[in-house]
C-alpha cells in the first residue's frame, strides 16, 4: 500500500503536466501543418534543388 495521498497528488500533477505538454505539442504541430499547407509546401524534400542539371 504505497499509494499515500501525497503520491497520488504527485502522480495527478505529473499527468496534468504531461497532458498540457501533449496538447501544446499537438497545437504547435497543427499550426505548422496549416502554415505548410498555406505555403503550398508539404515539408517533404522531393530532391529538387531548383538548379538546372543540364
PQR file with spaces between the fields and no chain letter, atoms N, CA, C, O and H, PARSE charges and radii, in Angstrom:
ATOM       1  N    UNK     1       0.832   -1.189    0.000 -0.4000 1.5000
ATOM       2  CA   UNK     1       0.000    0.000    0.000 -0.0000 2.0000
ATOM       3  C    UNK     1       0.876    1.252    0.000  0.5500 1.7000
ATOM       4  O    UNK     1       0.958    1.966    1.000 -0.5500 1.4000
ATOM       5  N    UNK     2       1.509    1.501   -1.100 -0.4000 1.5000
ATOM       6  CA   UNK     2       2.360    2.668   -1.235 -0.0000 2.0000
ATOM       7  C    UNK     2       1.598    3.885   -1.727  0.5500 1.7000
ATOM       8  O    UNK     2       2.186    4.956   -1.876 -0.5500 1.4000
ATOM       9  H    UNK     2       1.443    0.921   -1.912  0.4000 1.0000
ATOM      10  N    UNK     3       0.330    3.750   -1.978 -0.4000 1.5000
ATOM      11  CA   UNK     3      -0.470    4.851   -2.509 -0.0000 2.0000
ATOM      12  C    UNK     3      -0.927    5.775   -1.402  0.5500 1.7000
ATOM      13  O    UNK     3      -2.065    5.699   -0.940 -0.5500 1.4000
ATOM      14  H    UNK     3      -0.147    2.880   -1.856  0.4000 1.0000
ATOM      15  N    UNK     4      -0.051    6.625   -0.993 -0.4000 1.5000
ATOM      16  CA   UNK     4      -0.405    7.624    0.014 -0.0000 2.0000
ATOM      17  C    UNK     4      -1.011    8.826   -0.701  0.5500 1.7000
ATOM      18  O    UNK     4      -0.826    8.973   -1.909 -0.5500 1.4000
ATOM      19  H    UNK     4       0.874    6.687   -1.369  0.4000 1.0000
ATOM      20  N    UNK     5      -1.712    9.665   -0.004 -0.4000 1.5000
ATOM      21  CA   UNK     5      -2.312   10.847   -0.640 -0.0000 2.0000
ATOM      22  C    UNK     5      -1.282   11.728   -1.351  0.5500 1.7000
ATOM      23  O    UNK     5      -1.570   12.265   -2.421 -0.5500 1.4000
ATOM      24  H    UNK     5      -1.863    9.545    0.978  0.4000 1.0000
ATOM      25  N    UNK     6      -0.088   11.884   -0.774 -0.4000 1.5000
ATOM      26  CA   UNK     6       0.948   12.689   -1.420 -0.0000 2.0000
ATOM      27  C    UNK     6       1.370   12.078   -2.753  0.5500 1.7000
ATOM      28  O    UNK     6       1.587   12.801   -3.725 -0.5500 1.4000
ATOM      29  H    UNK     6       0.145   11.447    0.095  0.4000 1.0000
ATOM      30  N    UNK     7       1.486   10.763   -2.802 -0.4000 1.5000
ATOM      31  CA   UNK     7       1.881   10.081   -4.032 -0.0000 2.0000
ATOM      32  C    UNK     7       0.842   10.276   -5.117  0.5500 1.7000
ATOM      33  O    UNK     7       1.189   10.519   -6.273 -0.5500 1.4000
ATOM      34  H    UNK     7       1.309   10.176   -2.012  0.4000 1.0000
ATOM      35  N    UNK     8      -0.423   10.174   -4.761 -0.4000 1.5000
ATOM      36  CA   UNK     8      -1.465   10.338   -5.776 -0.0000 2.0000
ATOM      37  C    UNK     8      -1.531   11.783   -6.249  0.5500 1.7000
ATOM      38  O    UNK     8      -1.803   12.036   -7.423 -0.5500 1.4000
ATOM      39  H    UNK     8      -0.705    9.977   -3.822  0.4000 1.0000
ATOM      40  N    UNK     9      -1.285   12.737   -5.351 -0.4000 1.5000
ATOM      41  CA   UNK     9      -1.269   14.142   -5.766 -0.0000 2.0000
ATOM      42  C    UNK     9      -0.118   14.404   -6.723  0.5500 1.7000
ATOM      43  O    UNK     9      -0.275   15.115   -7.715 -0.5500 1.4000
ATOM      44  H    UNK     9      -1.064   12.532   -4.398  0.4000 1.0000
ATOM      45  N    UNK    10       1.039   13.828   -6.422 -0.4000 1.5000
ATOM      46  CA   UNK    10       2.190   13.992   -7.300 -0.0000 2.0000
ATOM      47  C    UNK    10       1.918   13.355   -8.654  0.5500 1.7000
ATOM      48  O    UNK    10       2.245   13.926   -9.695 -0.5500 1.4000
ATOM      49  H    UNK    10       1.167   13.251   -5.615  0.4000 1.0000
ATOM      50  N    UNK    11       1.321   12.174   -8.634 -0.4000 1.5000
ATOM      51  CA   UNK    11       1.009   11.474   -9.877 -0.0000 2.0000
ATOM      52  C    UNK    11       0.000   12.265  -10.693  0.5500 1.7000
ATOM      53  O    UNK    11       0.150   12.385  -11.909 -0.5500 1.4000
ATOM      54  H    UNK    11       1.056   11.710   -7.788  0.4000 1.0000
ATOM      55  N    UNK    12      -1.028   12.809  -10.043 -0.4000 1.5000
ATOM      56  CA   UNK    12      -2.027   13.609  -10.746 -0.0000 2.0000
ATOM      57  C    UNK    12      -1.402   14.856  -11.352  0.5500 1.7000
ATOM      58  O    UNK    12      -1.720   15.226  -12.482 -0.5500 1.4000
ATOM      59  H    UNK    12      -1.150   12.712   -9.055  0.4000 1.0000
ATOM      60  N    UNK    13      -0.517   15.503  -10.608 -0.4000 1.5000
ATOM      61  CA   UNK    13       0.148   16.702  -11.109 -0.0000 2.0000
ATOM      62  C    UNK    13       1.027   16.361  -12.310  0.5500 1.7000
ATOM      63  O    UNK    13       1.076   17.114  -13.282 -0.5500 1.4000
ATOM      64  H    UNK    13      -0.258   15.202   -9.690  0.4000 1.0000
ATOM      65  N    UNK    14       1.711   15.241  -12.243 -0.4000 1.5000
ATOM      66  CA   UNK    14       2.561   14.813  -13.353 -0.0000 2.0000
ATOM      67  C    UNK    14       1.718   14.534  -14.597  0.5500 1.7000
ATOM      68  O    UNK    14       2.059   14.967  -15.697 -0.5500 1.4000
ATOM      69  H    UNK    14       1.672   14.629  -11.453  0.4000 1.0000
ATOM      70  N    UNK    15       0.624   13.814  -14.413 -0.4000 1.5000
ATOM      71  CA   UNK    15      -0.244   13.504  -15.541 -0.0000 2.0000
ATOM      72  C    UNK    15      -0.818   14.776  -16.160  0.5500 1.7000
ATOM      73  O    UNK    15      -0.930   14.878  -17.382 -0.5500 1.4000
ATOM      74  H    UNK    15       0.347   13.462  -13.518  0.4000 1.0000
ATOM      75  N    UNK    16      -1.180   15.740  -15.324 -0.4000 1.5000
ATOM      76  CA   UNK    16      -1.709   17.007  -15.833 -0.0000 2.0000
ATOM      77  C    UNK    16      -0.644   17.758  -16.632  0.5500 1.7000
ATOM      78  O    UNK    16      -0.942   18.332  -17.680 -0.5500 1.4000
ATOM      79  H    UNK    16      -1.089   15.657  -14.332  0.4000 1.0000
ATOM      80  N    UNK    17       0.598   17.754  -16.140 -0.4000 1.5000
ATOM      81  CA   UNK    17       1.690   18.395  -16.881 -0.0000 2.0000
ATOM      82  C    UNK    17       1.908   17.714  -18.220  0.5500 1.7000
ATOM      83  O    UNK    17       2.115   18.379  -19.235 -0.5500 1.4000
ATOM      84  H    UNK    17       0.841   17.288  -15.290  0.4000 1.0000
ATOM      85  N    UNK    18       1.862   16.385  -18.224 -0.4000 1.5000
ATOM      86  CA   UNK    18       2.036   15.645  -19.471 -0.0000 2.0000
ATOM      87  C    UNK    18       0.900   15.934  -20.450  0.5500 1.7000
ATOM      88  O    UNK    18       1.136   16.118  -21.644 -0.5500 1.4000
ATOM      89  H    UNK    18       1.694   15.845  -17.400  0.4000 1.0000
ATOM      90  N    UNK    19      -0.319   15.972  -19.947 -0.4000 1.5000
ATOM      91  CA   UNK    19      -1.467   16.304  -20.809 -0.0000 2.0000
ATOM      92  C    UNK    19      -1.296   17.684  -21.430  0.5500 1.7000
ATOM      93  O    UNK    19      -1.532   17.871  -22.623 -0.5500 1.4000
ATOM      94  H    UNK    19      -0.510   15.822  -18.978  0.4000 1.0000
ATOM      95  N    UNK    20      -0.883   18.651  -20.611 -0.4000 1.5000
ATOM      96  CA   UNK    20      -0.696   20.015  -21.103 -0.0000 2.0000
ATOM      97  C    UNK    20       0.412   20.066  -22.155  0.5500 1.7000
ATOM      98  O    UNK    20       0.283   20.761  -23.162 -0.5500 1.4000
ATOM      99  H    UNK    20      -0.692   18.499  -19.641  0.4000 1.0000
ATOM     100  N    UNK    21       1.487   19.339  -21.922 -0.4000 1.5000
ATOM     101  CA   UNK    21       2.588   19.318  -22.880 -0.0000 2.0000
ATOM     102  C    UNK    21       2.153   18.670  -24.193  0.5500 1.7000
ATOM     103  O    UNK    21       2.504   19.149  -25.271 -0.5500 1.4000
ATOM     104  H    UNK    21       1.591   18.774  -21.103  0.4000 1.0000
ATOM     105  N    UNK    22       1.394   17.588  -24.101 -0.4000 1.5000
ATOM     106  CA   UNK    22       0.910   16.927  -25.311 -0.0000 2.0000
ATOM     107  C    UNK    22      -0.049   17.821  -26.090  0.5500 1.7000
ATOM     108  O    UNK    22      -0.004   17.874  -27.319 -0.5500 1.4000
ATOM     109  H    UNK    22       1.109   17.199  -23.225  0.4000 1.0000
ATOM     110  N    UNK    23      -0.921   18.527  -25.360 -0.4000 1.5000
ATOM     111  CA   UNK    23      -1.839   19.465  -26.015 -0.0000 2.0000
ATOM     112  C    UNK    23      -1.079   20.566  -26.738  0.5500 1.7000
ATOM     113  O    UNK    23      -1.389   20.893  -27.883 -0.5500 1.4000
ATOM     114  H    UNK    23      -0.958   18.485  -24.362  0.4000 1.0000
ATOM     115  N    UNK    24      -0.082   21.136  -26.069 -0.4000 1.5000
ATOM     116  CA   UNK    24       0.715   22.210  -26.670 -0.0000 2.0000
ATOM     117  C    UNK    24       1.458   21.701  -27.898  0.5500 1.7000
ATOM     118  O    UNK    24       1.530   22.394  -28.913 -0.5500 1.4000
ATOM     119  H    UNK    24       0.171   20.870  -25.138  0.4000 1.0000
ATOM     120  N    UNK    25       2.011   20.491  -27.811 -0.4000 1.5000
ATOM     121  CA   UNK    25       2.723   19.903  -28.934 -0.0000 2.0000
ATOM     122  C    UNK    25       1.780   19.684  -30.112  0.5500 1.7000
ATOM     123  O    UNK    25       2.128   19.990  -31.253 -0.5500 1.4000
ATOM     124  H    UNK    25       1.952   19.928  -26.986  0.4000 1.0000
ATOM     125  N    UNK    26       0.611   19.166  -29.845 -0.4000 1.5000
ATOM     126  CA   UNK    26      -0.357   18.932  -30.908 -0.0000 2.0000
ATOM     127  C    UNK    26      -0.766   20.239  -31.567  0.5500 1.7000
ATOM     128  O    UNK    26      -0.845   20.316  -32.793 -0.5500 1.4000
ATOM     129  H    UNK    26       0.329   18.918  -28.919  0.4000 1.0000
ATOM     130  N    UNK    27      -1.026   21.262  -30.771 -0.4000 1.5000
ATOM     131  CA   UNK    27      -1.408   22.565  -31.323 -0.0000 2.0000
ATOM     132  C    UNK    27      -0.278   23.137  -32.180  0.5500 1.7000
ATOM     133  O    UNK    27      -0.530   23.695  -33.248 -0.5500 1.4000
ATOM     134  H    UNK    27      -0.963   21.199  -29.775  0.4000 1.0000
ATOM     135  N    UNK    28       0.960   23.000  -31.716 -0.4000 1.5000
ATOM     136  CA   UNK    28       2.096   23.503  -32.480 -0.0000 2.0000
ATOM     137  C    UNK    28       2.227   22.764  -33.800  0.5500 1.7000
ATOM     138  O    UNK    28       2.459   23.381  -34.839 -0.5500 1.4000
ATOM     139  H    UNK    28       1.164   22.547  -30.849  0.4000 1.0000
ATOM     140  N    UNK    29       2.079   21.435  -33.764 -0.4000 1.5000
ATOM     141  CA   UNK    29       2.193   20.651  -34.995 -0.0000 2.0000
ATOM     142  C    UNK    29       1.070   20.974  -35.973  0.5500 1.7000
ATOM     143  O    UNK    29       1.299   21.028  -37.181 -0.5500 1.4000
ATOM     144  H    UNK    29       1.890   20.934  -32.920  0.4000 1.0000
ATOM     145  N    UNK    30      -0.134   21.188  -35.466 -0.4000 1.5000
ATOM     146  CA   UNK    30      -1.248   21.564  -36.336 -0.0000 2.0000
ATOM     147  C    UNK    30      -0.990   22.924  -36.969  0.5500 1.7000
ATOM     148  O    UNK    30      -1.262   23.116  -38.155 -0.5500 1.4000
ATOM     149  H    UNK    30      -0.319   21.144  -34.484  0.4000 1.0000
ATOM     150  N    UNK    31      -0.469   23.868  -36.193 -0.4000 1.5000
ATOM     151  CA   UNK    31      -0.162   25.197  -36.722 -0.0000 2.0000
ATOM     152  C    UNK    31       0.914   25.098  -37.800  0.5500 1.7000
ATOM     153  O    UNK    31       0.828   25.776  -38.824 -0.5500 1.4000
ATOM     154  H    UNK    31      -0.249   23.712  -35.230  0.4000 1.0000
ATOM     155  N    UNK    32       1.917   24.267  -37.582 -0.4000 1.5000
ATOM     156  CA   UNK    32       2.962   24.082  -38.580 -0.0000 2.0000
ATOM     157  C    UNK    32       2.386   23.468  -39.855  0.5500 1.7000
ATOM     158  O    UNK    32       2.734   23.884  -40.960 -0.5500 1.4000
ATOM     159  H    UNK    32       1.987   23.716  -36.751  0.4000 1.0000
ATOM     160  N    UNK    33       1.516   22.489  -39.702 -0.4000 1.5000
ATOM     161  CA   UNK    33       0.904   21.845  -40.865 -0.0000 2.0000
ATOM     162  C    UNK    33       0.037   22.841  -41.635  0.5500 1.7000
ATOM     163  O    UNK    33       0.044   22.852  -42.866 -0.5500 1.4000
ATOM     164  H    UNK    33       1.233   22.151  -38.805  0.4000 1.0000
ATOM     165  N    UNK    34      -0.706   23.674  -40.911 -0.4000 1.5000
ATOM     166  CA   UNK    34      -1.522   24.691  -41.585 -0.0000 2.0000
ATOM     167  C    UNK    34      -0.640   25.690  -42.333  0.5500 1.7000
ATOM     168  O    UNK    34      -0.966   26.096  -43.449 -0.5500 1.4000
ATOM     169  H    UNK    34      -0.711   23.665  -39.911  0.4000 1.0000
ATOM     170  N    UNK    35       0.463   26.080  -41.726 -0.4000 1.5000
ATOM     171  CA   UNK    35       1.375   27.027  -42.377 -0.0000 2.0000
ATOM     172  C    UNK    35       1.987   26.416  -43.626  0.5500 1.7000
ATOM     173  O    UNK    35       2.102   27.080  -44.656 -0.5500 1.4000
ATOM     174  H    UNK    35       0.727   25.750  -40.820  0.4000 1.0000
ATOM     175  N    UNK    36       2.380   25.146  -43.536 -0.4000 1.5000
ATOM     176  CA   UNK    36       2.938   24.483  -44.720 -0.0000 2.0000
ATOM     177  C    UNK    36       1.900   24.367  -45.819  0.5500 1.7000
ATOM     178  O    UNK    36       2.211   24.568  -46.993 -0.5500 1.4000
ATOM     179  H    UNK    36       2.287   24.607  -42.699  0.4000 1.0000
ATOM     180  N    UNK    37       0.669   24.046  -45.450 -0.4000 1.5000
ATOM     181  CA   UNK    37      -0.394   23.908  -46.441 -0.0000 2.0000
ATOM     182  C    UNK    37      -0.676   25.258  -47.107  0.5500 1.7000
ATOM     183  O    UNK    37      -0.933   25.315  -48.310 -0.5500 1.4000
ATOM     184  H    UNK    37       0.416   23.883  -44.496  0.4000 1.0000
ATOM     185  N    UNK    38      -0.629   26.331  -46.338 -0.4000 1.5000
ATOM     186  CA   UNK    38      -0.874   27.658  -46.887 -0.0000 2.0000
ATOM     187  C    UNK    38       0.247   28.071  -47.836  0.5500 1.7000
ATOM     188  O    UNK    38       0.005   28.789  -48.806 -0.5500 1.4000
ATOM     189  H    UNK    38      -0.420   26.286  -45.361  0.4000 1.0000
ATOM     190  N    UNK    39       1.477   27.620  -47.563 -0.4000 1.5000
ATOM     191  CA   UNK    39       2.613   27.941  -48.423 -0.0000 2.0000
ATOM     192  C    UNK    39       2.661   27.040  -49.652  0.5500 1.7000
ATOM     193  O    UNK    39       3.385   27.328  -50.605 -0.5500 1.4000
ATOM     194  H    UNK    39       1.674   27.036  -46.775  0.4000 1.0000
ATOM     195  N    UNK    40       1.906   25.968  -49.636 -0.4000 1.5000
ATOM     196  CA   UNK    40       1.953   25.007  -50.727 -0.0000 2.0000
ATOM     197  C    UNK    40       3.116   24.048  -50.593  0.5500 1.7000
ATOM     198  O    UNK    40       3.405   23.291  -51.519 -0.5500 1.4000
ATOM     199  H    UNK    40       1.318   25.734  -48.861  0.4000 1.0000
ATOM     200  N    UNK    41       3.779   24.070  -49.468 -0.4000 1.5000
ATOM     201  CA   UNK    41       4.908   23.187  -49.204 -0.0000 2.0000
ATOM     202  C    UNK    41       4.469   22.173  -48.155  0.5500 1.7000
ATOM     203  O    UNK    41       4.038   22.542  -47.062 -0.5500 1.4000
ATOM     204  H    UNK    41       3.544   24.685  -48.716  0.4000 1.0000
ATOM     205  N    UNK    42       4.583   20.900  -48.496 -0.4000 1.5000
ATOM     206  CA   UNK    42       4.142   19.877  -47.541 -0.0000 2.0000
ATOM     207  C    UNK    42       5.262   19.448  -46.594  0.5500 1.7000
ATOM     208  O    UNK    42       5.069   18.549  -45.776 -0.5500 1.4000
ATOM     209  H    UNK    42       4.933   20.601  -49.383  0.4000 1.0000
ATOM     210  N    UNK    43       6.438   20.088  -46.699 -0.4000 1.5000
ATOM     211  CA   UNK    43       7.515   19.803  -45.780 -0.0000 2.0000
ATOM     212  C    UNK    43       8.405   18.651  -46.195  0.5500 1.7000
ATOM     213  O    UNK    43       9.373   18.331  -45.506 -0.5500 1.4000
ATOM     214  H    UNK    43       6.595   20.819  -47.363  0.4000 1.0000
ATOM     215  N    UNK    44       8.086   18.028  -47.314 -0.4000 1.5000
ATOM     216  CA   UNK    44       8.904   16.913  -47.778 -0.0000 2.0000
ATOM     217  C    UNK    44       9.964   17.420  -48.751  0.5500 1.7000
ATOM     218  O    UNK    44       9.730   18.360  -49.509 -0.5500 1.4000
ATOM     219  H    UNK    44       7.300   18.288  -47.874  0.4000 1.0000
ATOM     220  N    UNK    45      11.106   16.797  -48.718 -0.4000 1.5000
ATOM     221  CA   UNK    45      12.174   17.112  -49.645 -0.0000 2.0000
ATOM     222  C    UNK    45      12.029   16.175  -50.837  0.5500 1.7000
ATOM     223  O    UNK    45      12.260   14.971  -50.724 -0.5500 1.4000
ATOM     224  H    UNK    45      11.296   16.032  -48.102  0.4000 1.0000
ATOM     225  N    UNK    46      11.644   16.738  -51.984 -0.4000 1.5000
ATOM     226  CA   UNK    46      11.427   15.887  -53.142 -0.0000 2.0000
ATOM     227  C    UNK    46      12.667   15.798  -54.014  0.5500 1.7000
ATOM     228  O    UNK    46      12.603   15.238  -55.108 -0.5500 1.4000
ATOM     229  H    UNK    46      11.457   17.716  -52.076  0.4000 1.0000
ATOM     230  N    UNK    47      13.798   16.335  -53.559 -0.4000 1.5000
ATOM     231  CA   UNK    47      15.033   16.217  -54.289 -0.0000 2.0000
ATOM     232  C    UNK    47      15.274   17.342  -55.273  0.5500 1.7000
ATOM     233  O    UNK    47      16.368   17.428  -55.830 -0.5500 1.4000
ATOM     234  H    UNK    47      13.850   16.790  -52.670  0.4000 1.0000
ATOM     235  N    UNK    48      14.329   18.184  -55.507 -0.4000 1.5000
ATOM     236  CA   UNK    48      14.519   19.280  -56.444 -0.0000 2.0000
ATOM     237  C    UNK    48      15.252   20.416  -55.744  0.5500 1.7000
ATOM     238  O    UNK    48      14.878   20.855  -54.656 -0.5500 1.4000
ATOM     239  H    UNK    48      13.439   18.114  -55.055  0.4000 1.0000
ATOM     240  N    UNK    49      16.309   20.876  -56.408 -0.4000 1.5000
ATOM     241  CA   UNK    49      17.122   21.943  -55.828 -0.0000 2.0000
ATOM     242  C    UNK    49      16.861   23.275  -56.500  0.5500 1.7000
ATOM     243  O    UNK    49      17.257   24.321  -55.986 -0.5500 1.4000
ATOM     244  H    UNK    49      16.613   20.520  -57.292  0.4000 1.0000
ATOM     245  N    UNK    50      16.196   23.246  -57.645 -0.4000 1.5000
ATOM     246  CA   UNK    50      15.967   24.479  -58.387 -0.0000 2.0000
ATOM     247  C    UNK    50      17.089   24.775  -59.351  0.5500 1.7000
ATOM     248  O    UNK    50      17.027   25.760  -60.088 -0.5500 1.4000
ATOM     249  H    UNK    50      15.874   22.396  -58.062  0.4000 1.0000
ATOM     250  N    UNK    51      18.129   23.933  -59.363 -0.4000 1.5000
ATOM     251  CA   UNK    51      19.245   24.116  -60.284 -0.0000 2.0000
ATOM     252  C    UNK    51      18.994   23.297  -61.548  0.5500 1.7000
ATOM     253  O    UNK    51      18.374   22.234  -61.514 -0.5500 1.4000
ATOM     254  H    UNK    51      18.179   23.133  -58.765  0.4000 1.0000
ATOM     255  N    UNK    52      19.487   23.818  -62.648 -0.4000 1.5000
ATOM     256  CA   UNK    52      19.365   23.118  -63.927 -0.0000 2.0000
ATOM     257  C    UNK    52      20.461   22.084  -64.020  0.5500 1.7000
ATOM     258  O    UNK    52      21.636   22.427  -63.890 -0.5500 1.4000
ATOM     259  H    UNK    52      19.990   24.682  -62.676  0.4000 1.0000
ATOM     260  N    UNK    53      20.111   20.818  -64.242 -0.4000 1.5000
ATOM     261  CA   UNK    53      21.087   19.735  -64.296 -0.0000 2.0000
ATOM     262  C    UNK    53      21.709   19.530  -65.663  0.5500 1.7000
ATOM     263  O    UNK    53      22.472   18.580  -65.838 -0.5500 1.4000
ATOM     264  H    UNK    53      19.156   20.540  -64.347  0.4000 1.0000
ATOM     265  N    UNK    54      21.421   20.377  -66.639 -0.4000 1.5000
ATOM     266  CA   UNK    54      21.969   20.128  -67.975 -0.0000 2.0000
ATOM     267  C    UNK    54      23.352   20.634  -68.167  0.5500 1.7000
ATOM     268  O    UNK    54      23.920   20.483  -69.249 -0.5500 1.4000
ATOM     269  H    UNK    54      20.802   21.149  -66.497  0.4000 1.0000
